[in-house]
């Protein structure tokens, strides 16, 4: 492709990404709604600020990743799930930096992954990657196999990073940890399901529908925050 065409495509895609970013950019209203959905009924100003920062860290990367990943994977459903997971991974890595606030807060009771993600979802995540990897290996489809295994690894990395990141506050902090971990595990399962069948087939559509249903169940907001064990 001539360089002028490459630059034109890059410019157009960049403008599209910028437009998407502007539409998705969160504010106080979105932060408050997020916390209420995840078990914080009356968030204060500090908690809303925390939630808005949480959303910004993720949504900043989504448009650019989604513009770059589909041409690489050539899979619509897998590209969507992969984009969301990579955006979440980048955000959790950035959140590992210690808080600059003069007063640090921490939870006295030690949390485990089961405090953030239900046991049945963890078991389903392992089952999904084993079934997907086995099926794709027998079929000799190595690229989808790598994507499924990679999705499993990334989803667990996000969940574990959400578990260990520095504490900021109490209620909102726990709610956002739960959201990060559950959405990541759900996306990992959905990616394994979406990559099981070749694109543009009924099997691919069915796999996508099943993956989306499982993701909705795993990542469903909680009305009551879990207590640390």
ABEGO torsion letter per residue (X at the ends): XBAAAAAAAAAAAAAAAAAAAAAABBBAAAAAAAAAAAGBABBBAAAAAAAAAAAAAAAAAAAAAAAAAAAAAGBAAAAAAAAAAAAAAAAAAAAABBBABABBBBBABBBBAAAABBAAAAAAAAAAAAAAAAAAAAAGBAAAAAAAAAAAAAAAAAAAAAAABBBBEBAAAAAAAAAAAAAAAAAAAAAAAAAABBBGBAAAAAAAAAAAAAAAAAABBBABBBBBX
